[in-house]
Amino acid sequence: MTETGDVVAPPETSEALDAKIEAILFASEVPLPAKRLAELAVSRSSKVLEAIDRLNVFYSDTGRAFRVTPIAGGFQLATTPEHGALLTKLHRDRVPTRLSRAALETLSIIAFKQPATRAEIDMIRGVSASDGVLRHLLDRKLVRISGRAEAPGRPLLYATTPEFLAYFGLPSLSELPRSEELNSLLSGDLPPGMDQEAELADAEFPHSVPEPVIMEAGPEPSAAGARTTPVSHSGEESDDHGGAASP
C-alpha cells in the first residue's frame, strides 16, 4: 500500500505471463508480433520473448508435439515437423495443390530479385509465357504488385507477400534457401523427412496443378501464418513496445 492508501498490485510472476501468452497464441488463427502480444498481455516485448523461450523449453522437456514458432514477423503455435505425415492423413481433404515447376521458377526469381518486372522474369527463365503464371501466383496471394518500374511503358513490379513466407515456412526473407537448396527444390527433390508427406499428397491429388485465374490486382494482403523451427529470443529486445520485424 502506498502513502496515499492506494493498493499496489504485486508484480506479475513469470508463470502468469507464460500462461497469458500461451492462451493468446492458442486462440489466435494468425501469427502475432511480439508488440501485439505485449499489448494484449499488458507486458513488455522483451518479457514476451522471454516467455516464449520458457514455453518452448517446457514444451521440449515435456515432449509436447507443438512449439511457439516465428512466422512471417510474428509468432504462432505449430505442431513439430515429425508429426507432419500424421496430420496429412488427418486432413487429406485440405492438402493444398502443389505449385507447378513454372510457378516455382517464377516465384523463386521474384523472391531473390524483387521487385521484378515480367520482362526480367521472362529473360531469366528464357521463355515468354509468364503472364498466366503470374496471374496464378497473384490469385494464390504468393506475389503482389508492388508498383511500376521507372522504365519505358512503366511495367508492373512484382514482389512476394507474407503468404509466400507462410507457404514456405519462413520467418522472414533473410531465411530464403541458399542456391544449392533452391536447385534441389527446382529439380523436384525434397528435403529429408518430406518424402512421406509428398507421397500422401500425391496419392490424394495426383499431378494436380490449378489453372491460372485472371484477377485484378488488389491491395496488399495482410500477414498469414506459417510453420517454422523455433529460435531463442531472450535478450533480443529491451524496449517496452518493440515487436518482431515484419517482412
C-alpha positions as CSV (number, residue, x, y, z in Angstrom):
1,M,0.0,0.0,0.0
2,T,1.3,3.5,-0.9
3,E,1.4,6.5,1.4
4,T,-1.8,7.7,-0.2
5,G,-3.6,4.5,0.7
6,D,-3.6,3.0,-2.8
7,V,-3.2,-0.7,-3.1
8,V,-0.3,-1.7,-5.3
9,A,-0.7,-5.0,-7.2
10,P,2.1,-7.5,-6.7
11,P,4.5,-7.9,-9.7
12,E,3.3,-10.5,-12.2
13,T,5.0,-13.8,-12.0
14,S,6.7,-15.4,-15.0
15,E,4.3,-18.3,-14.7
16,A,1.3,-16.0,-15.1
17,L,2.8,-14.3,-18.1
18,D,3.6,-17.6,-19.7
19,A,0.0,-18.7,-19.2
20,K,-1.3,-15.5,-20.8
21,I,1.0,-15.8,-23.9
22,E,0.1,-19.5,-24.3
23,A,-3.6,-18.7,-24.1
24,I,-3.4,-15.9,-26.6
25,L,-1.4,-17.9,-29.1
26,F,-3.7,-20.9,-28.7
27,A,-6.7,-18.8,-29.5
28,S,-5.1,-16.9,-32.4
29,E,-5.5,-18.1,-36.0
30,V,-2.8,-15.8,-37.3
31,P,0.8,-15.1,-36.2
32,L,1.1,-12.2,-33.7
33,P,4.1,-9.9,-33.4
34,A,5.8,-9.6,-30.0
35,K,4.5,-6.0,-29.8
36,R,0.9,-7.1,-30.2
37,L,1.4,-9.9,-27.7
38,A,2.8,-7.4,-25.2
39,E,-0.2,-5.1,-25.7
40,L,-2.7,-8.0,-25.1
41,A,-0.8,-9.3,-22.1
42,V,-0.1,-5.8,-20.7
43,S,3.6,-6.5,-20.6
44,R,6.8,-5.6,-22.4
45,S,8.0,-7.1,-25.7
46,S,11.3,-8.2,-24.1
47,K,9.3,-10.1,-21.4
48,V,7.1,-11.6,-24.0
49,L,10.1,-13.0,-25.9
50,E,11.4,-14.4,-22.6
51,A,8.1,-16.1,-22.0
52,I,8.2,-17.6,-25.5
53,D,11.6,-19.1,-24.7
54,R,10.4,-20.6,-21.4
55,L,7.3,-22.1,-23.1
56,N,9.4,-23.7,-25.8
57,V,11.8,-25.1,-23.2
58,F,8.9,-26.5,-21.3
59,Y,7.3,-28.0,-24.4
60,S,10.6,-29.6,-25.4
61,D,11.3,-31.0,-21.9
62,T,7.8,-32.5,-21.6
63,G,7.7,-34.0,-25.1
64,R,4.9,-31.8,-26.4
65,A,4.0,-32.0,-30.1
66,F,4.0,-28.3,-30.7
67,R,6.1,-25.2,-30.3
68,V,5.8,-21.4,-30.5
69,T,7.2,-20.7,-33.9
70,P,8.4,-17.5,-35.6
71,I,6.3,-16.9,-38.7
72,A,6.2,-14.0,-41.1
73,G,7.2,-11.5,-38.5
74,G,5.1,-12.9,-35.7
75,F,4.6,-16.0,-33.5
76,Q,2.1,-18.9,-33.7
77,L,1.6,-22.3,-32.1
78,A,2.5,-25.0,-34.5
79,T,3.0,-28.8,-34.4
80,T,6.5,-30.1,-34.8
81,P,7.7,-31.4,-38.2
82,E,7.9,-35.1,-37.2
83,H,4.1,-35.1,-36.9
84,G,3.6,-33.8,-40.4
85,A,2.8,-37.1,-42.1
86,L,0.3,-38.0,-39.4
87,L,-1.6,-34.7,-39.7
88,T,-1.5,-35.0,-43.5
89,K,-3.5,-38.2,-43.2
90,L,-5.9,-36.5,-40.8
91,H,-6.5,-33.6,-43.2
92,R,-6.4,-35.3,-46.6
93,D,-9.2,-33.1,-48.0
94,R,-7.2,-30.0,-47.0
95,V,-3.9,-30.9,-48.6
96,P,-3.1,-27.9,-50.8
97,T,-2.3,-28.3,-54.5
98,R,1.4,-28.1,-55.2
99,L,2.9,-25.4,-57.4
100,S,4.0,-26.3,-60.9
101,R,7.6,-26.1,-62.0
102,A,6.9,-22.9,-64.0
103,A,5.3,-21.3,-60.9
104,L,8.2,-22.3,-58.7
105,E,10.7,-20.9,-61.2
106,T,8.8,-17.6,-61.5
107,L,8.3,-17.4,-57.7
108,S,12.0,-18.0,-57.0
109,I,13.0,-15.3,-59.5
110,I,10.7,-12.8,-57.8
111,A,11.8,-13.8,-54.3
112,F,15.5,-13.4,-55.0
113,K,15.3,-10.4,-57.3
114,Q,12.3,-8.5,-56.1
115,P,10.9,-6.2,-57.2
116,A,11.0,-7.7,-60.7
117,T,9.1,-7.0,-63.9
118,R,7.6,-9.6,-66.2
119,A,10.2,-8.9,-68.8
120,E,13.0,-9.6,-66.3
121,I,11.3,-12.8,-65.2
122,D,11.0,-14.0,-68.9
123,M,14.6,-13.1,-69.6
124,I,15.9,-15.2,-66.7
125,R,13.5,-18.1,-67.4
126,G,14.3,-18.0,-71.1
127,V,10.6,-18.1,-72.1
128,S,7.9,-15.5,-72.9
129,A,4.9,-17.1,-71.2
130,S,4.9,-15.8,-67.6
131,D,1.6,-13.9,-67.8
132,G,-0.6,-16.9,-66.9
133,V,1.8,-18.0,-64.1
134,L,1.9,-14.5,-62.6
135,R,-1.9,-14.3,-62.6
136,H,-2.0,-17.7,-60.8
137,L,0.6,-16.6,-58.2
138,L,-1.4,-13.4,-57.7
139,D,-4.6,-15.4,-57.2
140,R,-2.7,-17.6,-54.6
141,K,-1.6,-14.3,-52.9
142,L,2.0,-15.5,-53.1
143,V,3.1,-12.4,-55.0
144,R,1.8,-8.9,-55.2
145,I,2.1,-5.8,-57.5
146,S,4.5,-3.5,-55.6
147,G,4.5,-0.6,-58.1
148,R,5.7,0.3,-61.5
149,A,9.3,0.4,-62.8
150,E,10.9,3.7,-63.9
151,A,11.3,2.4,-67.5
152,P,9.6,2.9,-70.8
153,G,6.0,1.7,-70.5
154,R,6.2,1.8,-66.7
155,P,5.9,-2.0,-66.4
156,L,4.4,-3.6,-63.2
157,L,6.8,-4.7,-60.5
158,Y,6.2,-7.9,-58.6
159,A,7.2,-8.8,-55.0
160,T,6.5,-11.6,-52.6
161,T,3.9,-11.4,-49.8
162,P,3.6,-12.6,-46.2
163,E,1.6,-15.6,-47.6
164,F,4.8,-16.5,-49.5
165,L,6.6,-16.7,-46.2
166,A,3.8,-18.8,-44.8
167,Y,3.7,-21.2,-47.8
168,F,7.4,-22.0,-47.4
169,G,7.6,-21.8,-43.7
170,L,9.9,-18.8,-43.5
171,P,10.1,-16.3,-40.6
172,S,11.5,-13.6,-43.0
173,L,13.0,-13.1,-46.4
174,S,16.5,-13.4,-44.8
175,E,15.8,-17.1,-44.4
176,L,15.4,-17.8,-48.1
177,P,17.2,-21.0,-49.2
178,R,20.7,-21.0,-50.4
179,S,21.4,-21.6,-54.1
180,E,22.0,-25.4,-53.7
181,E,18.8,-25.8,-51.8
182,L,16.9,-23.8,-54.5
183,N,18.4,-26.1,-57.2
184,S,17.2,-29.1,-55.2
185,L,13.7,-27.6,-55.0
186,L,13.5,-26.9,-58.7
187,S,14.8,-30.3,-59.6
188,G,11.9,-31.9,-57.7
189,D,14.0,-33.3,-54.8
190,L,12.5,-32.9,-51.4
191,P,14.4,-32.3,-48.1
192,P,14.8,-35.3,-45.8
193,G,11.6,-36.1,-43.9
194,M,9.2,-34.7,-46.5
195,D,9.1,-37.7,-48.9
196,Q,6.3,-39.4,-47.0
197,E,4.2,-36.3,-46.9
198,A,4.7,-35.8,-50.6
199,E,3.6,-39.4,-51.3
200,L,0.4,-38.9,-49.3
201,A,-0.3,-35.6,-51.1
202,D,0.3,-37.2,-54.5
203,A,-2.0,-40.2,-53.6
204,E,-4.8,-37.8,-52.9
205,F,-4.1,-35.2,-55.6
206,P,-2.1,-36.8,-58.4
207,H,-0.4,-34.3,-60.7
208,S,-2.9,-31.7,-59.7
209,V,-2.0,-28.2,-60.9
210,P,-4.7,-25.5,-60.9
211,E,-5.3,-23.4,-64.0
212,P,-4.3,-19.8,-63.8
213,V,-7.1,-17.4,-62.7
214,I,-7.2,-13.9,-64.2
215,M,-7.9,-11.3,-61.5
216,E,-7.5,-7.6,-60.9
217,A,-4.6,-6.6,-58.7
218,G,-6.0,-5.7,-55.2
219,P,-4.5,-4.2,-52.1
220,E,-1.5,-5.9,-50.5
221,P,-2.6,-8.9,-48.4
222,S,-2.1,-9.0,-44.6
223,A,0.3,-11.4,-42.9
224,A,-0.7,-15.0,-42.7
225,G,0.5,-17.9,-40.6
226,A,3.2,-20.4,-41.3
227,R,5.3,-23.1,-39.7
228,T,9.0,-22.9,-38.9
229,T,11.6,-24.0,-36.4
230,P,11.5,-22.1,-33.2
231,V,14.5,-20.0,-32.2
232,S,15.7,-18.3,-29.0
233,H,14.6,-14.7,-28.5
234,S,15.7,-13.8,-24.9
235,G,17.5,-10.5,-24.7
236,E,16.8,-9.6,-28.4
237,E,14.6,-6.6,-27.4
238,S,15.0,-4.2,-24.5
239,D,12.4,-1.6,-25.4
240,D,8.9,-1.6,-23.9
241,H,7.0,-2.0,-27.1
242,G,9.3,-3.2,-29.9
243,G,7.9,-6.1,-31.8
244,A,9.2,-8.7,-34.2
245,A,10.0,-7.1,-37.5
246,S,7.5,-7.5,-40.3
247,P,8.9,-8.8,-43.6
